[in-house]
Amino acid sequence: MRAEKDLYELSEKERERVCISPYCNNDLLPTPIAGRKWGVWDIASLWIGMCVCIPTYMLASSLISGGMNWWQAILTIFLGNVIVLIPMLLNAHAGTKYGIPAPVFARLSFGVKGASIPALIRAVVACGWFGIQTWIGGWAIYKLLTIYFTGWDTLAPVSAFLGINLPQLLCFLFFWLINMFVIYKGMELIKYVENYASLLLLFVGFALFGWAYFRVGSFGPMFRQESHFSWKFFFPALTGMVGFWATLSLNIPDFTRYARSQKVQVLGQVIGLNITMPLYSFIGVAVTSATIIIYGQAIWDPVVLLSQFKNPLINALAQMSLFFATLTTNLAANIVAPANAFSNLAPKKISFRTGGLITGLIGILMMPWKLVNDPKGYIFTWLIGYSALLGPIAGIMIADYVLIRKRLINLAGLYTENGEYKNFNWKAVIALIAGVIPNIPGFLGTVGLAGVGEFWMNLYNYAWFIGFGLAFLLYAALMAGEKGTRFPAAD
């Protein structure tokens, strides 16, 4: 038997053998131990770059509009992060230990071919998020340019179907091209952008915080707002907060495969996610409360707020900071996962770069400006809706890796047709369907496609938890008695 230390990467002979497999390309191969160089700051800055973004800044607004006061909203965001951190760290463990990307990790439970099912589900959600963030980045550019081209805001939409004018569309496509350029350059440029932009983004957030305080001397009526807290709103809101990062909880191995150790990836994620996310949401609440006094209305959108600064230099610096905030989030959270997922469909034909281009094209077609029109629709339709799909996948992957395989993987088997991990694991597919079905009636009722009873609507409020729990238990039961991983003798 091979020594345990040798199980963490492929031998040279195994690497040569799996390289000719139709289920492998250079992007999907395990990262060699020598290539796992990311430290705590690399992982933390990755999360800072993802958390410090406009959706995070605006996240508390959707909770406050539902009746929460400021501290209830921040606490709900924090609790959601703590909950989602658990599956995040469990899935991240495999990436760090074996150096494998998320689609390859999914082969462990769904099978070598069946892994395309969860990978595609995750990819479609990421395409939607990519579109949203690209629209926001283009919006920041548009608002900056309207200082000089004041007539743009009065232009009619290109068409009633699109609902946006030509400059808005062109700014959106310009920002899209920048994203495509960075992804073309690969993971090292992504890491570089994340590391250097994260400090700038935190500085801008604190600068806004300081500006608000010194401008009004306090943070105004928002912190004195009466609470209309309702458990009926709290639980779907908490599910939405879990759903916010449920995407990354699945594909976190795409990044932790480069981490030096488990300690590094755990500390980096705890510091980067659980501190940055609530903090930046708090800054959003504080600054918005100040805008009520300064401008006579609550301005939740930081792009709109920064466009109020009439000094062209300050406005340009502020909007470019938002530009980088959106770019860093988009690169890490919304391009890497679907790029790897699409590559996993046909490894010999679709590279990481090609997968990134496919992601970008789908992101345009989804017309993202229509996804974020309504704050309540943002929570109940978008965040909870996709969490109903991702919760069961997380439950299956964790049950398989932790309970069934005891965190032991035969790496070569993940690239072998009809091998140890099969082509399709129908038990995983059955568990996935069973985890999704209870949430379908509530989703249909939420989007207005069907009249649904109160029981199903209430059940939908817990979509991620229901899906995760059902799929976890059913998969574990179906796989009971399955033999553990068998390792071949050393070459």
C-alpha positions in Angstrom: 0.0 0.0 0.0 1.1 3.6 -0.7 2.1 5.6 2.4 -0.6 8.1 3.5 1.6 11.1 2.7 1.7 9.9 -0.9 -2.1 9.8 -1.2 -2.3 13.6 -1.3 -1.1 13.9 -4.9 -0.7 11.8 -8.0 2.5 10.0 -8.7 4.3 10.9 -11.9 3.1 7.6 -13.6 -0.5 8.3 -12.4 -0.3 11.8 -13.7 0.8 10.7 -17.1 -1.9 8.0 -17.1 -4.8 10.3 -16.2 -3.6 13.1 -18.5 -4.7 11.0 -21.5 -8.1 10.4 -19.9 -11.1 12.1 -21.6 -12.0 13.4 -18.1 -8.9 15.4 -17.6 -7.1 18.5 -18.8 -4.4 20.7 -17.2 -7.0 22.9 -15.4 -8.7 19.9 -13.8 -5.5 18.0 -12.7 -4.7 18.2 -8.9 -2.5 21.0 -7.9 0.9 19.4 -6.9 1.9 19.9 -3.3 4.8 22.1 -4.5 2.2 24.4 -6.2 0.1 24.9 -3.0 1.6 28.3 -1.9 -1.3 30.4 -0.8 -1.1 31.7 2.8 -3.6 33.1 5.3 -3.5 36.5 3.7 -4.1 35.1 0.2 -7.2 33.3 1.4 -8.4 36.2 3.6 -7.9 38.8 0.9 -9.8 36.5 -1.5 -12.8 36.7 0.9 -12.3 40.5 1.5 -12.4 41.0 -2.2 -15.6 39.0 -2.5 -17.3 40.4 0.5 -16.5 44.1 -0.1 -19.0 44.6 -2.9 -22.1 46.5 -3.6 -24.6 43.6 -2.9 -23.0 43.2 0.5 -23.2 47.0 1.1 -26.9 46.9 0.2 -27.7 43.5 1.8 -28.9 45.0 5.1 -31.3 47.3 3.3 -33.4 44.4 2.2 -33.6 43.2 5.8 -34.4 46.6 7.2 -37.1 47.1 4.6 -38.6 43.8 6.0 -39.0 45.3 9.5 -35.7 44.7 11.2 -33.7 47.4 12.9 -30.0 47.9 12.1 -28.5 45.5 14.7 -31.1 42.7 13.9 -30.1 43.0 10.2 -26.4 42.8 10.9 -26.9 39.9 13.4 -28.9 38.0 10.7 -26.1 38.4 8.2 -23.5 37.3 10.8 -25.6 34.2 11.7 -26.0 33.3 8.0 -22.2 33.5 7.6 -21.6 31.3 10.6 -24.0 28.6 9.3 -22.6 28.5 5.8 -19.1 28.5 7.0 -19.6 24.9 8.3 -20.2 23.3 4.9 -17.6 25.8 3.4 -14.8 24.5 5.6 -15.8 20.8 5.2 -15.7 21.0 1.4 -12.6 23.3 1.5 -10.8 20.5 3.3 -10.7 18.3 0.2 -9.3 21.0 -2.0 -6.4 21.7 0.4 -5.7 18.0 1.1 -5.8 16.7 -2.5 -5.5 19.8 -4.6 -8.6 19.1 -6.7 -11.1 21.7 -8.1 -14.7 21.5 -7.2 -16.1 19.7 -10.3 -13.5 16.9 -9.8 -14.5 16.8 -6.1 -18.1 16.3 -7.1 -17.1 13.2 -9.0 -16.6 11.5 -5.6 -20.3 11.5 -4.8 -22.0 12.0 -8.2 -19.7 9.9 -10.4 -17.1 10.8 -13.0 -19.8 11.8 -15.5 -22.6 12.5 -13.1 -20.6 15.4 -11.5 -21.7 17.5 -14.5 -25.1 17.7 -12.8 -24.1 19.6 -9.7 -21.4 21.5 -11.6 -23.9 22.8 -14.1 -26.4 23.8 -11.4 -23.7 25.7 -9.7 -22.5 27.2 -13.0 -26.0 28.5 -14.0 -26.3 30.3 -10.6 -22.8 31.7 -11.0 -23.7 33.0 -14.5 -26.6 34.9 -12.9 -24.3 36.4 -10.2 -21.7 37.2 -12.8 -24.3 39.1 -14.8 -25.5 41.0 -11.7 -22.0 42.0 -10.7 -21.0 43.0 -14.3 -24.1 45.1 -14.5 -23.2 46.8 -11.2 -19.6 47.4 -12.4 -20.9 48.9 -15.7 -23.4 51.0 -13.7 -20.5 52.5 -11.7 -18.8 53.5 -14.9 -22.0 54.9 -16.3 -22.7 57.1 -13.2 -19.1 58.4 -13.4 -19.5 59.4 -17.0 -22.8 61.1 -16.5 -20.9 63.8 -14.7 -19.6 64.8 -18.0 -22.4 63.6 -20.2 -25.4 64.9 -18.3 -27.9 64.1 -21.0 -27.4 60.3 -20.8 -30.0 59.9 -18.0 -32.7 61.3 -20.3 -32.0 58.8 -23.2 -34.8 56.4 -24.1 -34.1 52.6 -23.7 -32.7 50.8 -26.6 -35.9 48.7 -26.6 -38.8 48.0 -24.3 -37.5 44.5 -24.0 -34.1 45.5 -22.8 -35.2 48.4 -20.6 -31.8 50.2 -20.6 -30.4 52.9 -22.8 -27.4 52.6 -25.1 -24.7 54.2 -22.8 -25.8 51.8 -20.0 -25.5 48.9 -22.3 -22.1 49.9 -23.6 -20.7 50.5 -20.1 -22.0 47.1 -19.1 -20.3 45.5 -22.1 -17.0 47.4 -21.4 -16.8 46.1 -17.9 -17.7 42.6 -19.3 -14.6 42.8 -21.6 -12.4 43.7 -18.6 -13.6 40.6 -16.7 -13.0 38.4 -19.8 -9.4 39.8 -20.1 -8.5 38.9 -16.5 -10.0 35.4 -16.7 -8.0 34.9 -20.0 -4.8 35.6 -18.1 -5.6 32.9 -15.5 -5.6 32.3 -11.7 -2.3 34.0 -11.0 -3.6 37.4 -12.2 -6.9 36.8 -10.3 -4.8 36.2 -7.1 -2.8 39.4 -7.8 -5.9 41.5 -8.3 -7.5 40.2 -5.2 -4.4 40.8 -3.0 -3.9 44.4 -4.0 -7.5 45.5 -4.4 -8.8 44.2 -1.0 -6.9 46.8 1.1 -8.1 49.6 -1.2 -11.7 48.4 -0.9 -11.6 48.4 2.9 -10.1 51.9 2.9 -12.9 53.2 0.7 -15.5 51.7 3.0 -14.0 53.3 6.1 -13.5 56.6 4.2 -17.3 56.6 3.5 -17.9 55.8 7.1 -15.8 58.7 8.3 -17.3 61.1 5.8 -20.8 60.2 7.0 -19.9 60.7 10.6 -18.1 64.0 10.3 -20.7 65.4 7.9 -23.6 64.9 10.3 -22.0 64.3 13.7 -24.0 61.1 14.2 -25.5 58.3 12.1 -29.0 59.6 12.2 -32.5 58.1 12.5 -31.6 54.7 11.1 -30.0 53.5 14.3 -33.1 54.7 16.2 -35.5 53.0 13.8 -38.2 51.0 15.6 -38.0 47.3 15.1 -41.0 45.5 13.5 -39.2 42.2 13.9 -41.2 39.1 12.7 -40.1 35.5 12.9 -42.1 35.0 9.7 -39.6 37.3 8.0 -36.5 36.3 10.0 -36.3 32.7 8.8 -36.6 33.3 5.1 -34.1 36.2 5.6 -31.7 33.9 7.3 -32.1 31.3 4.5 -31.3 34.1 2.0 -28.2 35.0 4.0 -27.0 31.4 3.9 -27.9 31.3 0.2 -25.7 34.4 -0.4 -22.6 32.3 0.0 -24.1 28.8 -0.6 -22.6 29.0 -4.1 -19.0 29.3 -2.7 -19.6 26.5 -0.2 -19.8 24.2 -3.2 -16.8 25.4 -5.2 -14.5 26.6 -2.5 -12.0 23.7 -3.4 -11.4 25.8 -6.6 -9.4 28.1 -4.3 -8.3 26.1 -1.3 -6.5 23.7 -3.7 -3.7 26.3 -3.7 -3.6 26.7 0.2 -0.4 25.6 2.0 -2.3 23.8 4.9 -5.7 23.2 6.5 -4.8 25.8 9.2 -4.2 28.4 6.5 -7.5 27.9 4.7 -9.5 27.8 7.9 -8.0 30.9 9.4 -8.1 32.8 6.1 -11.8 32.0 5.6 -12.9 32.8 9.2 -11.0 36.1 9.1 -12.0 37.0 5.6 -15.7 36.0 5.6 -17.0 36.3 9.2 -15.4 39.7 9.9 -15.6 41.4 6.6 -19.2 40.6 5.6 -21.0 41.9 8.8 -18.6 44.9 9.0 -19.2 46.1 5.4 -22.9 45.6 5.8 -22.7 47.7 9.0 -20.9 50.4 7.0 -23.7 50.3 4.5 -26.3 50.8 7.2 -24.4 53.6 8.9 -23.7 55.6 5.8 -27.2 55.2 4.4 -28.6 56.5 7.7 -26.5 59.6 7.3 -27.8 60.2 3.8 -31.3 60.7 5.3 -30.0 63.8 7.0 -27.6 65.0 4.3 -29.9 64.4 1.3 -33.3 64.0 2.8 -33.7 60.4 1.6 -32.1 57.0 2.2 -29.6 56.3 -0.6 -28.7 52.6 -0.3 -27.0 52.3 -3.7 -23.3 53.4 -3.2 -23.0 54.1 -6.9 -25.9 56.6 -6.7 -24.5 58.0 -3.4 -21.0 58.6 -4.8 -22.4 60.2 -7.9 -23.6 63.0 -5.5 -20.0 64.1 -5.0 -19.6 67.0 -7.4 -15.8 67.2 -7.3 -14.8 65.3 -10.5 -11.6 63.9 -9.0 -13.2 62.6 -5.8 -16.1 61.1 -7.8 -13.7 59.5 -10.3 -11.6 57.9 -7.5 -14.7 56.7 -5.6 -16.4 55.2 -8.7 -13.1 53.5 -9.7 -12.9 52.0 -6.3 -16.4 50.5 -6.8 -15.2 49.3 -10.1 -12.4 47.3 -8.5 -14.7 46.1 -5.7 -17.1 44.6 -8.3 -14.2 43.2 -10.4 -12.6 41.3 -7.5 -15.9 39.8 -6.4 -16.8 38.8 -9.9 -13.5 37.2 -10.7 -13.4 35.0 -7.6 -17.1 34.3 -6.8 -18.7 34.1 -10.2 -16.2 33.1 -13.0 -13.9 30.5 -11.5 -16.6 28.0 -10.6 -18.6 28.0 -13.9 -15.4 28.1 -15.9 -14.2 24.9 -14.2 -17.7 23.5 -14.4 -18.0 24.0 -18.2 -14.5 22.7 -18.6 -15.5 19.5 -16.7 -18.2 18.9 -19.4 -15.7 18.3 -22.1 -12.2 18.6 -20.7 -10.4 18.0 -24.0 -12.4 20.7 -25.8 -13.2 23.3 -23.2 -10.4 24.9 -21.2 -10.7 27.1 -18.1 -10.5 30.2 -20.4 -13.2 28.9 -22.8 -15.4 28.1 -19.8 -14.9 31.7 -18.6 -16.1 33.0 -22.0 -19.2 30.8 -21.9 -19.9 32.1 -18.4 -19.7 35.7 -19.7 -22.0 35.1 -22.7 -24.7 33.5 -20.5 -24.3 36.3 -18.0 -25.3 38.8 -20.8 -28.2 36.7 -22.0 -29.7 36.6 -18.4 -30.2 40.4 -18.5 -29.0 40.9 -14.9 -30.4 44.4 -14.4 -33.9 42.7 -14.2 -32.7 40.3 -11.4 -32.0 43.1 -8.9 -34.9 45.4 -9.4 -36.8 44.5 -6.3 -35.1 44.0 -2.9 -37.8 41.5 -1.7 -37.6 39.6 -5.0 -33.8 39.6 -4.5 -34.2 37.6 -1.2 -37.3 35.4 -1.8 -36.9 34.7 -5.5 -33.2 34.8 -6.3 -31.3 34.0 -3.0 -33.8 31.5 -1.6 -34.6 30.1 -5.0 -31.1 28.9 -5.8 -30.4 27.9 -2.2 -33.1 25.3 -2.7 -30.9 23.7 -5.4 -27.5 24.2 -3.7 -28.5 23.0 -0.2 -29.1 19.3 -1.3 -25.8 19.3 -3.3 -23.9 20.5 -0.3 -25.6 17.8 1.9 -24.6 15.0 -0.5 -21.0 16.1 -1.0 -20.4 16.5 2.7 -22.1 13.2 3.6 -20.0 11.4 1.0 -16.6 12.9 1.9 -16.9 13.0 5.7 -19.2 10.0 6.5 -18.8 7.6 3.6 -15.2 8.1 2.5 -13.8 9.3 5.8 -11.9 12.0 3.9 -9.9 9.5 1.9 -9.8 9.8 -1.9 -8.2 7.7 -4.6 -7.2 10.6 -6.8 -6.5 8.5 -9.9 -10.0 7.0 -9.6 -11.6 10.5 -10.1 -10.2 10.6 -13.7 -11.0 7.0 -14.6 -14.1 5.9 -16.6 -16.1 3.0 -15.0 -13.6 3.0 -12.1 -14.0 3.1 -8.4 -16.3 6.2 -8.4 -18.5 4.9 -11.3 -19.7 7.0 -14.2 -23.1 7.9 -12.6 -24.0 7.5 -8.9 -27.7 7.4 -9.2 -28.0 7.4 -5.4 -26.7 10.9 -5.4 -29.1 12.0 -8.1 -32.1 10.4 -6.2 -31.0 12.3 -3.0 -30.7 15.5 -5.0 -34.2 15.2 -6.4 -35.6 14.3 -3.0 -34.0 17.4 -1.5 -35.3 19.8 -4.1 -38.9 18.5 -4.5 -40.3 19.9 -1.1 -39.3 23.4 -2.1 -40.8 23.4 -5.6 -44.3 24.4 -4.5 -43.1 27.3 -2.5 -40.9 28.6 -5.3 -43.8 28.4 -7.8 -46.0 30.3 -5.3 -43.3 32.9 -4.7 -42.9 33.7 -8.4 -46.7 33.6 -9.0 -46.9 30.6 -11.2 -49.2 28.6 -9.0 -51.6 29.1 -6.0 -49.9 27.3 -3.1 -51.0 26.6 0.5 -49.5 28.3 3.5 -47.7 25.1 4.6 -45.6 25.0 1.4 -44.9 28.7 1.4 -43.7 28.5 5.0 -41.6 25.4 4.2 -39.9 27.3 1.3 -38.6 29.8 3.9 -36.3 27.1 5.1 -35.3 25.9 1.6 -31.5 25.5 2.0 -31.9 23.8 5.4 -34.7 21.5 4.2 -32.8 20.5 1.1 -29.5 20.1 2.9 -30.9 17.9 5.7 -33.1 15.7 3.4 -30.3 15.0 0.9 -27.7 14.4 3.6 -29.8 11.9 5.4 -31.1 10.1 2.3 -27.7 9.9 0.7 -26.1 8.5 3.9 -28.9 5.9 4.1 -28.6 4.9 0.5 -24.8 4.6 0.7 -24.8 2.7 4.0 -22.6 -0.3 3.7 -20.6 1.1 0.8 -17.0 0.1 1.0 -14.5 2.8 1.7 -11.9 4.0 -0.8 -9.4 1.3 -2.0 -6.0 2.5 -2.9 -3.9 0.7 -5.5 -0.4 -0.5 -4.7 2.4 1.9 -5.4 3.9 1.9 -8.9 
